[in-house]
Amino acid sequence: MSNLCALCILAMLAPGSVLAEGAARDVDCKVARSCDAAGDCTMSDDHIRFRLEPENVGPDGIGTYIMSYGEISVGASKVAPPGPILWRESGEDLQSLIRDGPTGMIWHRFTPGEKPSLKVIFLTCEVIG
């Protein structure tokens, strides 16, 4: 992956992001591994593409977005200039996307309740389009 792609991912979550100016961004990610609450991890060759469309975003990139991936399209919030981006697929779950390096991201998925579930997905990503 080129240094340019790494800079694009950093820019996606950084203050003054192009997203703050209204441009949607697609982020193509390869799943490196997926781990459960017990710490059991599996390697993967899966891919996922996130689309972030700004809704109400300030010049620092903080604000609300539409987050789309697979068949899911939900409201999301970026709460600080470096991230994370937070969202829910349903009323119970909590999900976050956190940058952990130039091209790395961590997708944290938690559903509380009688049968809570937790999944931490390590991704290698690049901004496309």
Buried (B, 14 or more C-beta within 10 A) or exposed (E): EEEEBBBBBBBBBBBEBBBBEEEBBBBBBBBBEBBEEEEEBEEBEEEBEBBBBBEEBEEBBBBBBBBBBEEEEBEBBBEEBEBBBBBEBEEEBEBBBBBEEBBBBBBBBBBEEEEEEEBBBBBBBBBEE
